[in-house]
Every structure is written in C-alpha cells, then in structure tokens.
Amino acid sequence: MIKHQGGCFCGNIRYSTEYDPMLVMACHCRSCKKLSGVGMTVLAVYGEGEVDFEGELKSYPIVGKAEISCIRSSVPIVVTTLWEIQKSSPV
C-alpha cells in the first residue's frame, strides 16, 4: 500500500513509497542554501530502494566543504533536485 507519493512541478517525475521516512530534517549547508534559494532545505531520508521513481533524471556528484559527498538527482530541464544520496560523512 502506498503511504507517500508525489512528483515534481513540471510532472516529468513521479515518486512513491510504502515506507515512512527514517528521518525528516532541515539542512543548512551552503550547497542546500544555494540550491533552495533560502536558508535551508527540508528533506526526508529513506533507505536505499525504499522509494520508486518514474521519469528521466539527471544525476551529478557534489562534495561539500566538510568533505561530505553525495549524488543529487533532478529533472534534466528544470534542474530541481528531487533527492540526494549521501556517499560519505565526516563523522
């Protein structure tokens, strides 16, 4: 049974999941501030494979000042980030 579903504003990407997020948080890093255009980005954290996506995505790597690396995925034309996979952490 689908618990959460949605998509991007342009309608090119849809997502759905049967799971609740492990964590919902606000990130205040410089990268997220630039990406959102405001003081933070709010995100929900799910386990790998817990969210199903439909549509064409563009993914690109990012490495922040704290040496935290991640992969951001977005709609190719609009470049609105839909999700991010954190690859490393300084902790």
N, C-alpha and C positions, 0 to 999 in steps of 0.2 A: 504494500500500500504506500503510495507516495505521500510523504509528510510535507515536503517543501519543493516548490517549483517556481520557475521564473525565467527571465531572459533579458537580453539587452534591449535598449530603447529602440534600435532600428529593426529588431525582430529577426536578425540573422542567426542568433544563438539562443538555444533553449537549454535549460538545465533542470534536473530533478533528482531527488534523493529520498530514500526510505528512512534515513537516519537523522537524528538530531546532531547539531554540531558539538564537537568536543569542547570548543571554546569560542566565545564571541568577544572580540577585543577591539580597541582603538589603537592604531599605530600612529605615532607622532614623528617618525623618522623623516629626514629631509626628502627622501625619494617619494614617500607616500604623500607628503605635503605638496610636492610639485605635481604629482600625478592627479591629486584630487582638486588642487587649487584652493584648498582650505587648510586649517591647522591639523587635520588628522584624516585617516581613512579607517572606516569601521569594516571589520571583516569577520567572517565565520570560518572556523577551522574544522575540516573533516579529514578522516583517514583516507589514504590513497585508495582509489577505486570505489569510494562511497557515493560519489556524485556522477551522474550520467550527463554527457553533453552532446548536443546535436548542432551541427553547423561548422563552417570553416573558421579556424582560429589561426592567429599569428602568435608565436611564442618567441621570447627573447630573454637572454640572461641579464641579470643585474648583480653587481657586487657593491654593497654599501661601505661606508667608512668603517664600520665595526667589523668588516670582513665577513659579513653575513651575505651569503649568495642565495639567489632564488631565481626562479624562472617565472616570468609573468606572461599571461596569455590574454589576448584581446581579439576583438573583431578587426580584421585586416584594414578595413577602410576607415572606421571611426576611431580606432585605437583607444577604446575604453577598456581598461583592464577588468577582466571578469574573475580571474583567480591568479594565485601565485603559489608556487611550490618552493618551500624553503629547502635549500640544499645543504646548508651548514649554519652553525651557530657558534658564537664565541664562548658560550657557556659550556 
